[in-house]
Amino acid sequence: MNSIFGNIDDLYLFCSVVEEGSLLAASKKLQLPVSTMSRRISALEARLNTRLLEKKGRELVATQSGSEAFERLRSGMESIESGFAQMISHTQEVSGKIKLALPHNFYRAFVGEVVEDFLAEYPQVSLDLVLSQEQAVPQTDRDLLITFDLSEMDDMVARPLFMAEHGFFASPDYLANAPAVEDLASLASLDWVSVDRENDIPVYQGERLVDIIQVKPKLIVNDILAVCTAVEKGLGVASLPFRHVHEEMNMVRVLPQYKRSPRQAYLVYRQRRYQPKALTLLVERLLKGVEKMPITHHFTV
């Protein structure tokens, strides 16, 4: 769109520089050479006979006239961006390949039903499903991860899924043959069965952190249901989510006045303004599907 002010793109370039805080940051966002942006903004200033940006240190900042122009233009530019985003969303076909990595038990709990319904509704989508406890950091804009661990995920979008409350459990047979468990020190000294290699466990009494115990796992198995089975067979004590422990299981809660810190599960994917529509829809379905996950248990939290 052209006007007496030139191409409307030039106005958008100017607003982007103000929003991003520098010419270099705006050029990276828009994927344009700095020299091109500088030339076009200079031409815009010449047409308007007004200085919009000035050098401050090593950066360009808005002049008073530039700040006033930005405030007048900002809502219009946001409307243009929103309009294009909606147009792309409405016309983009729900198709392509998505990769979803998650622990086995999440798939059994609620993801399986969501995925099956999603693929039935969108037959042009194919899914690469990776059931593993190991971290699979999203590498492309079509990768999703469900995890409790956000380490090395600083540049990702992390959407909260659910909070898992944990207690400490062992079988009656194991406890009958183990030293008496009277405090947290004696609890830490037992044989442990763990789902990961995390040896430092924060312990709460009510909502108060009372200790961080160090444990030495006798068995590490990256599936929570396998951990439950090992505990029932008397291999040791474990920190288990209440949602996975039922009255029929051969285990009892140890030191019931204590619990592990709650663990937050997240849905993680790469940041992108206009992500594939198939991924957007699957994210929405997973966030909604978690509401159907069973949360009944016999032991009080």
C-alpha positions in Angstrom: 0.0 0.0 0.0 1.5 3.3 -1.1 0.7 6.8 0.2 2.3 10.2 0.3 4.5 8.7 3.0 5.8 6.0 0.8 5.3 2.2 1.3 3.5 1.2 4.4 6.3 -1.3 5.0 8.6 1.6 5.9 6.2 2.6 8.7 6.2 -1.0 9.9 10.0 -1.1 9.9 10.1 2.1 12.0 7.6 0.7 14.6 9.6 -2.6 14.8 12.8 -0.7 15.6 11.1 1.1 18.5 9.4 -2.1 19.7 12.6 -4.2 19.6 14.8 -1.4 21.1 17.5 -1.4 18.4 18.0 -1.6 14.6 19.9 -4.8 15.0 17.2 -6.6 17.0 14.5 -5.4 14.5 16.6 -6.6 11.6 16.9 -10.1 13.1 13.1 -10.2 13.8 12.2 -9.2 10.3 15.1 -11.0 8.7 16.2 -7.9 6.7 19.7 -6.5 6.4 20.5 -3.7 8.8 21.7 -1.5 5.8 18.3 -2.0 4.0 16.3 -1.0 7.1 18.6 2.0 7.8 18.2 3.2 4.2 14.4 2.8 4.2 13.9 4.6 7.5 16.2 7.4 6.4 14.1 7.8 3.3 10.9 7.8 5.4 12.4 10.6 7.6 13.2 12.6 4.5 9.7 12.3 3.1 8.2 13.3 6.4 10.9 16.0 7.0 11.1 14.8 10.6 13.7 12.9 12.6 12.1 9.8 14.0 15.2 8.1 15.4 18.4 9.4 17.0 21.6 7.7 18.1 22.0 7.2 21.8 25.2 5.3 22.7 25.4 2.5 20.2 21.6 2.2 19.7 18.9 4.1 17.8 16.0 5.4 20.0 12.9 7.3 19.1 13.0 11.1 19.2 10.0 13.0 20.8 8.4 13.2 17.3 9.2 9.5 16.8 7.6 8.5 20.1 4.5 10.4 19.2 4.4 8.8 15.8 4.9 5.4 17.2 2.0 5.8 19.7 -0.3 6.8 16.8 0.8 4.0 14.5 1.1 1.1 17.0 -2.5 0.1 17.2 -2.9 0.2 13.4 0.2 -2.0 12.9 -1.1 -4.5 15.5 -4.4 -4.7 13.6 -2.5 -5.4 10.4 -0.5 -8.1 12.1 -3.6 -9.6 13.7 -5.4 -9.6 10.4 -2.7 -11.4 8.5 -2.4 -13.9 11.3 -6.1 -14.7 11.2 -6.0 -14.9 7.4 -3.1 -17.4 7.6 -4.9 -19.4 10.3 -8.1 -19.7 8.3 -6.5 -20.7 5.0 -3.7 -22.9 6.3 -4.4 -26.6 5.8 -4.3 -28.8 8.9 -1.6 -31.2 7.7 2.0 -32.2 8.0 4.1 -34.2 10.5 4.3 -33.5 14.3 6.7 -35.2 16.7 5.5 -35.6 20.3 7.8 -37.0 23.0 6.4 -37.9 26.5 6.7 -40.5 29.2 4.8 -43.8 28.8 2.4 -43.2 31.7 1.3 -39.9 30.3 0.2 -41.6 27.1 -1.8 -44.2 29.0 -3.3 -41.6 31.3 -4.8 -39.2 28.8 -2.7 -38.4 25.7 -3.6 -41.7 23.9 -7.2 -40.8 23.7 -6.5 -37.2 22.6 -4.1 -38.3 19.9 -6.5 -41.0 18.5 -9.3 -38.5 18.3 -7.1 -35.8 16.8 -5.7 -38.1 14.0 -9.3 -39.3 13.2 -10.4 -35.7 12.8 -7.4 -34.5 10.8 -6.4 -37.3 8.5 -3.7 -35.2 6.7 -1.7 -35.0 9.9 0.9 -37.7 10.7 2.4 -38.1 14.2 5.8 -39.4 15.3 5.2 -40.5 18.9 8.2 -41.1 21.2 7.3 -42.7 24.5 10.3 -42.2 26.7 11.4 -40.6 30.0 14.4 -39.1 28.3 14.4 -35.5 27.4 13.8 -34.8 23.7 14.3 -31.0 23.4 12.2 -29.6 20.6 14.4 -29.0 17.6 11.8 -27.7 15.0 8.5 -25.9 15.1 6.7 -29.2 14.7 8.2 -30.8 17.9 6.3 -31.1 21.2 7.5 -32.4 24.6 5.7 -33.3 27.8 8.1 -33.1 30.7 8.6 -32.2 34.4 12.1 -30.9 33.7 12.6 -27.5 32.1 16.4 -27.5 32.3 17.9 -26.3 28.9 14.5 -25.0 27.9 15.0 -21.3 28.5 14.2 -20.3 24.9 11.0 -22.5 24.7 7.3 -22.0 25.4 6.4 -24.1 28.5 2.6 -24.4 29.0 1.6 -25.8 32.5 -0.3 -29.1 32.2 -0.9 -30.4 35.7 0.6 -30.6 39.2 1.6 -34.1 40.5 1.5 -34.5 44.3 3.9 -37.2 45.7 4.2 -39.2 48.9 6.6 -41.9 50.0 5.6 -45.5 49.7 7.0 -49.0 50.4 5.6 -52.5 50.7 4.7 -53.9 54.2 7.2 -56.8 53.6 10.0 -54.5 52.8 9.4 -52.3 55.9 9.1 -55.4 58.1 12.7 -56.3 57.2 14.2 -52.8 57.1 15.4 -50.6 59.9 12.6 -48.7 61.6 11.6 -45.5 59.8 11.2 -42.9 62.5 12.5 -39.7 60.8 13.6 -38.3 57.4 17.2 -39.5 58.0 16.2 -43.1 58.4 13.9 -42.7 55.4 16.8 -41.5 53.2 19.0 -44.4 54.3 16.6 -47.0 52.8 16.9 -48.7 49.4 15.3 -46.4 46.9 13.5 -47.1 43.6 13.6 -44.0 41.3 12.2 -42.9 38.0 15.1 -40.6 37.3 18.6 -39.9 38.5 17.5 -37.1 40.8 19.1 -37.9 44.2 18.1 -34.7 46.1 14.5 -34.8 47.1 12.8 -31.7 48.7 10.5 -32.8 51.6 7.5 -30.7 52.7 5.3 -30.8 55.8 2.1 -29.2 54.8 3.2 -26.2 52.7 6.6 -25.8 54.5 9.9 -27.1 53.1 11.5 -29.0 56.0 14.4 -30.8 54.5 16.2 -31.9 51.3 17.1 -35.6 51.7 19.8 -37.3 49.6 19.0 -40.8 48.5 20.9 -43.5 46.7 18.7 -45.4 44.3 19.0 -49.2 44.2 17.0 -49.3 41.0 16.3 -46.6 38.4 13.6 -47.4 35.9 12.3 -44.7 33.6 8.6 -45.6 33.8 6.5 -44.8 36.9 4.3 -47.9 36.6 7.4 -50.1 36.6 8.5 -48.2 39.8 5.2 -49.0 41.4 5.6 -52.7 40.5 9.1 -52.8 42.0 7.9 -51.2 45.2 5.1 -53.7 45.5 7.6 -56.5 45.1 9.6 -55.2 48.1 12.7 -53.7 46.3 12.6 -50.5 48.3 10.9 -47.2 48.9 9.9 -44.6 46.3 8.4 -41.2 45.8 5.2 -41.8 43.9 2.4 -39.6 42.6 -0.8 -40.1 44.5 -2.7 -40.6 41.3 -0.8 -43.8 40.6 -1.3 -45.4 44.1 -4.5 -47.3 44.8 -5.9 -49.3 47.7 -5.4 -52.6 46.0 -1.7 -52.1 45.7 0.7 -53.9 48.1 2.2 -50.8 49.6 1.7 -48.3 52.4 2.6 -44.7 52.9 5.8 -44.1 54.9 6.0 -41.0 57.2 2.6 -39.8 56.1 3.1 -36.4 57.7 5.7 -35.6 54.9 5.4 -35.4 51.1 7.7 -34.5 48.2 7.4 -31.1 46.6 4.7 -31.0 43.9 6.0 -31.6 40.4 4.7 -29.5 37.6 4.3 -31.1 34.2 4.7 -28.9 31.1 3.9 -29.0 27.4 7.0 -27.5 25.7 7.5 -26.3 22.1 9.7 -23.8 20.3 8.7 -20.1 20.2 7.2 -19.0 16.9 4.7 -16.4 16.1 3.0 -18.2 13.3 3.4 -21.9 14.2 1.8 -24.7 12.1 -1.9 -24.9 12.5 -1.7 -28.7 13.2 0.6 -28.0 16.2 -1.6 -25.2 17.5 -4.7 -27.4 17.5 -2.9 -30.4 19.1 -1.6 -28.1 21.9 -5.1 -27.0 22.5 -6.4 -30.5 22.6 -3.7 -31.7 25.0 -4.4 -28.8 27.4 -8.1 -29.6 27.4 -7.5 -33.4 27.5 -5.6 -33.3 30.7 -8.8 -32.3 32.5 -10.0 -35.9 31.8 -7.0 -37.5 33.5 -8.1 -39.6 36.5 -7.0 -38.1 39.9 -8.6 -40.6 42.3 -6.5 -42.2 45.0 -6.8 -43.9 48.3 -4.1 -42.0 50.2 -4.7 -38.4 51.4 -2.3 -35.8 50.1 
